[in-house]
Amino acid sequence: MTIDVRALDPADWDAWYGVLEWAFGGLPESTEERALWRGLTEPERSLAAWDGERIVGSYGLFTFELAVPGGAVVPTGGVTMVSVAATHRRRGLLRRMMARGLEDVRAAGEPLAVLTASEAGIYGRFGFGVASRGMSARIDADRVAIARPPGADALRLRVVEPEAELARCEELYHRLVPGRPGMLRRRPGWERLALLDPKQDREGASARQCVLAERADGELVGYARYALKPEWAGQVPAGTVLVRDLDAAEPAAYAALLDFLRNIDLMSTVSLRARPLDDPLTHLVSDVRRCDLRVEDRLYLRPVEVGAALAARAYATEVDVVFEVADAFCPWNEGRWRLSGGPKGAVCERTSDPADLALSVRELGAAYLGGASLAELARAGLVTELRQGALDAASVAFSHPLAPWLPHGF
């Protein structure tokens, strides 16, 4: 039977989302969680694959803006809620939905598409490269001290219900977005994601709390959302502080918040996930070996319009390079592109000039935010230097002082 792929009718959302739940293990989500994702779903940008009267595939897009090197915040399509029923695998259904979705991104004038991957091996064939990685840590709170830089002792820390100060925390988050490549500027409604805390998913932890770091005049300069998971090793407390969010506008606030989390009574471990690779904690802790640091892939990115994407960011140094780009999935990107620019901006246009570097759009996506260098990719055989010296110059130009960071999934 022919499978029909069409825009999601809001009336079919429950069935559509149910297919997604089954694809991710079949455990039903809480009413609270389903309500949140229903409110965030953009039906006009979502696809349902129908086999007769049954939905057998799902695909969604979120409307985001992504911070890129130079401080610009660029319109971006967030690919999400992708699934194919086990009965309909290997029929090209994912390819059909992805092709249509990326055409939607292009038509919307969004030069970039991003996603987070449940399985790392799926999306490279569609041109997505790993553009940012995250770090997790489990700090041994009993044996690790936190350095407190100047100003930390002058801040007031205050524990509140997360919803009570949600608007102020979201405003601080939005102020931080342009300064860190990879962060998402979110549409209204996304702030509720930070409050999602269904009891069935706590696994023995407490309800979430929020600690604020404020100046004497009341200005908010940082916050952390966390839960406590009490445990005992015999008669010895061995609980864990589960940190959900930690955002700070200055080093003193970050250190004060981290030190607060380390000193909570009856807790022997502080667990943080999805932190940037250059997170300050690695320099603030007294013993980094007792922090169990691990790295994972986070944000996958692909330029949907190569020229517009490369022109949307700034570059660390002046650059003039011609790329020979391969992109079989979005063939309008194939060919040679001249990138000229620097710290104040750039232009990127088609050219017939000889190419300096040859690569696929996936490698452009990996290097776009500065998370992977073009030279690093060349050492893996994924970028070819065609003009001597072009690789080093372009690698430096694409770099950024801060590691790209995606604070939360979508």
C-alpha positions as CSV (number, residue, x, y, z in Angstrom):
1,M,0.0,0.0,0.0
2,T,1.3,3.5,-0.8
3,I,2.3,5.5,2.3
4,D,1.0,9.0,2.3
5,V,3.1,11.7,4.0
6,R,1.2,14.8,4.8
7,A,1.1,17.7,7.3
8,L,-0.1,16.8,10.8
9,D,-3.7,17.5,11.5
10,P,-3.9,18.8,15.1
11,A,-6.9,16.4,15.6
12,D,-4.5,13.5,15.0
13,W,-1.8,14.6,17.5
14,D,-2.6,11.9,20.1
15,A,-2.2,9.1,17.6
16,W,0.8,10.7,16.1
17,Y,2.5,11.1,19.4
18,G,1.6,7.6,20.5
19,V,3.5,6.3,17.5
20,L,6.5,8.3,18.7
21,E,6.2,6.9,22.3
22,W,6.2,3.3,20.9
23,A,9.3,4.1,18.8
24,F,11.1,5.2,21.9
25,G,10.3,2.1,24.0
26,G,6.5,2.1,24.4
27,L,6.3,3.6,27.9
28,P,3.6,6.2,28.1
29,E,4.6,9.6,29.2
30,S,2.9,11.5,32.0
31,T,-0.1,13.7,31.3
32,E,2.1,16.7,32.3
33,E,4.7,15.8,29.7
34,R,2.3,15.1,26.9
35,A,0.5,18.4,27.5
36,L,3.8,20.3,27.3
37,W,4.9,18.7,24.0
38,R,1.4,19.1,22.6
39,G,1.6,22.8,23.3
40,L,5.1,23.1,21.7
41,T,4.4,21.0,18.6
42,E,4.0,23.1,15.5
43,P,1.5,21.1,13.4
44,E,2.0,23.1,10.3
45,R,5.7,22.1,10.4
46,S,5.1,18.5,11.3
47,L,4.5,15.4,9.2
48,A,2.6,12.2,9.6
49,A,3.1,9.1,7.4
50,W,-0.1,7.2,6.9
51,D,-0.5,3.6,5.8
52,G,-4.2,3.5,5.2
53,E,-5.8,4.6,8.4
54,R,-2.7,4.0,10.6
55,I,0.1,6.5,11.3
56,V,3.5,4.7,10.8
57,G,5.9,7.6,10.9
58,S,6.4,11.0,12.5
59,Y,8.5,14.1,11.9
60,G,8.5,17.6,13.4
61,L,10.2,20.9,13.2
62,F,10.6,23.6,15.9
63,T,11.1,27.2,15.0
64,F,14.3,28.3,16.7
65,E,17.1,30.8,16.5
66,L,20.7,29.6,17.0
67,A,23.6,31.6,18.4
68,V,26.6,31.5,16.0
69,P,30.2,32.8,16.2
70,G,30.1,36.6,16.1
71,G,27.0,37.0,18.3
72,A,24.3,36.7,15.6
73,V,21.2,34.6,16.3
74,V,20.2,32.8,13.1
75,P,16.8,31.4,12.1
76,T,17.1,27.6,12.4
77,G,14.8,24.6,12.0
78,G,14.9,22.2,14.9
79,V,14.3,18.6,13.6
80,T,12.5,16.6,16.2
81,M,10.0,13.8,17.0
82,V,11.3,11.6,14.2
83,S,10.1,8.0,14.2
84,V,9.3,5.1,11.8
85,A,7.2,2.2,12.9
86,A,9.2,-1.1,13.2
87,T,6.9,-2.6,10.6
88,H,7.8,0.0,8.0
89,R,11.6,0.3,8.3
90,R,13.9,0.2,5.3
91,R,11.3,1.5,2.8
92,G,12.8,5.0,2.5
93,L,10.2,6.6,4.7
94,L,12.7,8.5,6.9
95,R,14.4,9.8,3.8
96,R,11.1,11.0,2.4
97,M,10.2,12.9,5.6
98,M,13.7,14.3,6.0
99,A,13.8,15.6,2.4
100,R,10.4,17.2,2.8
101,G,11.3,18.7,6.1
102,L,14.5,20.2,4.9
103,E,12.6,21.7,1.9
104,D,10.3,23.3,4.5
105,V,13.4,24.7,6.4
106,R,14.7,26.2,3.1
107,A,11.3,27.7,2.2
108,A,11.1,29.3,5.6
109,G,14.4,31.1,5.0
110,E,16.2,29.2,7.7
111,P,19.8,28.6,6.6
112,L,20.4,25.9,9.3
113,A,18.8,22.8,10.5
114,V,19.8,21.1,13.9
115,L,18.8,18.1,15.8
116,T,19.7,15.8,18.7
117,A,20.1,12.1,17.9
118,S,18.8,9.1,19.8
119,E,21.3,7.0,17.8
120,A,24.5,8.6,16.6
121,G,24.8,6.7,13.3
122,I,21.5,7.9,11.7
123,Y,21.8,11.4,10.5
124,G,25.2,11.7,8.9
125,R,23.8,10.4,5.6
126,F,21.4,13.4,5.6
127,G,24.3,15.9,6.0
128,F,24.3,16.5,9.8
129,G,27.6,16.8,11.5
130,V,28.3,16.8,15.3
131,A,28.6,20.6,15.9
132,S,28.8,20.5,19.7
133,R,29.5,18.1,22.5
134,G,28.6,18.1,26.1
135,M,30.3,17.1,29.3
136,S,28.8,15.3,32.3
137,A,30.4,15.2,35.7
138,R,29.8,13.4,39.0
139,I,31.7,15.5,41.6
140,D,32.7,13.7,44.8
141,A,31.4,16.4,47.2
142,D,33.1,14.9,50.2
143,R,36.6,15.2,48.8
144,V,36.4,18.0,46.3
145,A,36.4,21.7,47.2
146,I,35.3,24.5,45.0
147,A,37.4,27.7,44.5
148,R,35.5,30.9,45.1
149,P,36.7,33.8,42.9
150,P,36.4,37.4,44.0
151,G,32.8,38.6,44.4
152,A,31.3,35.2,45.2
153,D,31.0,35.9,48.9
154,A,29.1,39.1,48.2
155,L,26.2,37.4,46.4
156,R,23.0,36.4,48.1
157,L,21.8,32.8,47.5
158,R,18.1,32.1,47.8
159,V,16.1,28.9,47.3
160,V,12.7,29.3,45.6
161,E,10.1,27.3,43.9
162,P,11.1,27.0,40.2
163,E,7.9,28.5,38.9
164,A,8.0,31.5,41.2
165,E,11.1,33.0,39.4
166,L,10.7,31.4,36.0
167,A,10.3,34.7,34.2
168,R,13.5,36.2,35.7
169,C,15.5,33.0,35.0
170,E,14.3,32.9,31.4
171,E,15.3,36.6,30.9
172,L,18.8,35.8,32.1
173,Y,19.0,32.8,29.8
174,H,18.0,34.9,26.8
175,R,20.7,37.5,27.7
176,L,23.3,34.7,27.7
177,V,22.3,33.2,24.3
178,P,24.3,35.5,21.9
179,G,27.5,35.0,23.8
180,R,27.7,31.2,23.3
181,P,27.5,29.5,19.9
182,G,25.0,26.6,20.0
183,M,22.5,28.1,22.4
184,L,18.9,28.3,21.3
185,R,16.7,31.4,21.4
186,R,13.3,29.9,22.2
187,R,9.8,30.9,21.4
188,P,7.3,31.6,24.2
189,G,6.2,28.4,25.9
190,W,9.7,26.8,25.9
191,E,10.4,28.1,29.4
192,R,7.9,25.6,30.7
193,L,10.4,22.8,29.7
194,A,12.5,23.7,32.8
195,L,9.5,23.0,35.0
196,L,8.7,19.6,33.6
197,D,9.1,17.3,36.6
198,P,6.6,14.3,36.5
199,K,6.7,12.2,39.7
200,Q,6.9,9.0,37.7
201,D,10.3,10.0,36.3
202,R,12.0,11.1,39.5
203,E,13.3,7.7,40.4
204,G,13.5,8.4,44.1
205,A,14.5,12.0,43.8
206,S,12.7,15.0,45.3
207,A,10.7,17.6,43.4
208,R,12.9,20.2,41.6
209,Q,14.1,23.3,43.4
210,C,15.8,26.5,42.2
211,V,18.5,28.5,43.8
212,L,19.1,32.1,42.8
213,A,22.4,34.1,42.9
214,E,21.6,37.8,43.3
215,R,23.5,41.0,43.9
216,A,22.8,43.1,47.0
217,D,20.5,45.3,44.9
218,G,18.5,42.2,43.8
219,E,19.9,41.8,40.3
220,L,19.8,38.1,39.2
221,V,23.2,36.9,38.0
222,G,22.7,33.2,38.1
223,Y,20.5,30.3,39.0
224,A,20.5,26.5,39.3
225,R,17.6,24.0,39.2
226,Y,18.2,20.8,41.0
227,A,16.7,17.8,42.8
228,L,17.9,15.7,45.8
229,K,18.1,12.0,45.7
230,P,18.7,10.7,49.2
231,E,20.6,7.4,49.6
232,W,22.5,5.7,52.5
233,A,25.5,3.4,52.6
234,G,24.7,1.7,55.8
235,Q,24.5,4.6,58.3
236,V,26.5,7.0,56.0
237,P,24.6,9.5,53.9
238,A,25.4,9.0,50.2
239,G,22.8,11.2,48.4
240,T,23.1,12.9,45.0
241,V,22.3,16.4,43.9
242,L,20.9,16.1,40.4
243,V,21.6,19.4,38.6
244,R,19.1,20.2,35.8
245,D,20.2,23.7,34.8
246,L,23.1,26.0,35.9
247,D,23.4,29.4,34.1
248,A,25.4,32.3,35.3
249,A,26.3,35.7,33.9
250,E,29.6,36.0,35.7
251,P,32.3,33.7,37.2
252,A,31.5,34.6,40.8
253,A,27.9,33.5,40.4
254,Y,28.8,30.2,38.8
255,A,31.3,29.3,41.5
256,A,28.9,30.4,44.3
257,L,26.1,28.2,42.9
258,L,28.4,25.2,42.4
259,D,29.7,25.5,45.9
260,F,26.2,25.7,47.3
261,L,25.2,22.5,45.5
262,R,28.4,20.8,46.8
263,N,27.6,21.7,50.4
264,I,23.9,20.5,50.7
265,D,23.6,18.3,53.7
266,L,23.5,14.5,53.4
267,M,24.6,14.6,49.7
268,S,27.9,13.1,48.7
269,T,27.7,13.6,44.9
270,V,26.9,16.4,42.6
271,S,25.7,15.2,39.2
272,L,25.8,17.6,36.2
273,R,24.9,16.7,32.6
274,A,25.2,18.4,29.3
275,R,27.7,21.0,30.4
276,P,30.0,22.8,27.8
277,L,33.3,21.2,27.2
278,D,35.0,24.3,28.6
279,D,32.8,24.5,31.7
280,P,34.5,26.4,34.5
281,L,34.1,23.5,36.9
282,T,37.2,21.8,35.6
283,H,39.2,24.8,36.9
284,L,37.3,25.4,40.1
285,V,37.4,21.9,41.5
286,S,40.3,21.0,43.8
287,D,40.6,17.5,42.3
288,V,39.4,17.0,38.7
289,R,40.1,13.2,38.9
290,R,37.3,12.9,41.4
291,C,34.7,14.4,39.0
292,D,34.2,11.4,36.6
293,L,34.1,13.6,33.5
294,R,32.6,12.2,30.4
295,V,32.0,13.6,26.9
296,E,29.0,12.9,24.6
297,D,27.7,14.2,21.3
298,R,25.0,16.9,21.6
299,L,24.0,19.1,18.7
300,Y,23.9,17.9,15.1
301,L,23.9,20.7,12.5
302,R,23.7,20.9,8.7
303,P,23.7,24.0,6.5
304,V,20.5,24.0,4.5
305,E,21.6,27.0,2.4
306,V,25.4,26.9,2.4
307,G,25.9,30.5,1.2
308,A,23.4,32.0,3.7
309,A,24.7,29.9,6.5
310,L,28.4,30.8,6.0
311,A,27.5,34.4,5.6
312,A,25.5,34.5,8.8
313,R,28.4,34.1,11.2
314,A,31.6,36.0,11.8
315,Y,35.2,34.6,11.7
316,A,38.1,34.9,14.1
317,T,40.5,36.2,11.4
318,E,40.2,37.5,7.8
319,V,39.5,34.6,5.5
320,D,39.2,34.2,1.7
321,V,38.6,30.5,0.7
322,V,36.8,28.6,-2.0
323,F,35.0,25.4,-0.8
324,E,34.1,22.5,-3.1
325,V,31.0,21.3,-1.3
326,A,29.4,17.9,-1.8
327,D,25.7,17.5,-0.8
328,A,23.8,14.8,-2.5
329,F,20.8,15.1,-0.2
330,C,20.3,18.9,-0.8
331,P,21.8,19.2,-4.3
332,W,21.2,22.9,-4.5
333,N,24.3,23.2,-2.2
334,E,26.6,21.3,-4.4
335,G,29.5,23.1,-6.1
336,R,32.0,25.9,-5.3
337,W,31.4,28.6,-2.8
338,R,33.8,31.6,-2.1
339,L,33.7,32.7,1.6
340,S,35.2,36.1,2.2
341,G,35.1,37.9,5.6
342,G,36.4,38.2,9.1
343,P,35.4,39.4,12.6
344,K,33.0,42.0,11.3
345,G,31.0,39.7,9.0
346,A,31.2,37.7,5.7
347,V,29.8,37.1,2.3
348,C,29.6,33.7,0.7
349,E,28.7,33.3,-3.0
350,R,28.9,30.8,-5.8
351,T,32.1,31.0,-7.9
352,S,33.8,29.2,-10.8
353,D,37.3,29.8,-9.2
354,P,39.4,26.8,-8.4
355,A,38.6,25.2,-5.0
356,D,40.9,25.5,-2.0
357,L,39.3,22.9,0.2
358,A,36.9,20.0,-0.7
359,L,34.5,18.6,1.9
360,S,30.9,17.5,2.3
361,V,28.2,19.5,3.9
362,R,28.4,17.3,7.0
363,E,31.9,18.5,7.7
364,L,30.8,22.1,7.2
365,G,28.1,21.4,9.8
366,A,30.6,20.0,12.3
367,A,33.0,22.9,11.9
368,Y,30.3,25.6,11.7
369,L,30.1,26.6,15.4
370,G,33.8,26.1,16.0
371,G,33.3,22.8,17.8
372,A,35.5,20.8,15.4
373,S,38.3,22.3,13.4
374,L,38.7,21.8,9.7
375,A,42.3,20.7,10.3
376,E,41.0,18.0,12.7
377,L,38.5,16.8,10.1
378,A,41.3,16.8,7.5
379,R,43.4,14.5,9.7
380,A,40.5,12.1,9.6
381,G,40.5,12.2,5.8
382,L,37.2,14.2,5.6
383,V,38.5,17.5,4.3
384,T,41.0,17.7,1.4
385,E,43.3,20.7,1.0
386,L,43.7,21.7,-2.6
387,R,45.7,24.8,-2.1
388,Q,48.6,24.8,0.3
389,G,48.0,26.9,3.3
390,A,44.3,27.1,2.9
391,L,43.5,24.5,5.5
392,D,45.4,26.2,8.4
393,A,44.0,29.7,7.5
394,A,40.4,28.4,7.3
395,S,40.7,26.4,10.5
396,V,41.8,29.4,12.5
397,A,39.1,31.6,10.9
398,F,36.4,29.1,11.9
399,S,37.5,28.9,15.5
400,H,35.8,30.5,18.5
401,P,37.1,31.2,22.0
402,L,34.1,29.4,23.6
403,A,33.1,25.8,23.0
404,P,29.6,25.6,21.4
405,W,26.9,24.4,23.8
406,L,23.4,23.1,23.7
407,P,22.0,23.4,27.2
408,H,18.9,21.3,26.7
409,G,17.4,18.9,24.2
410,F,14.3,19.3,22.1
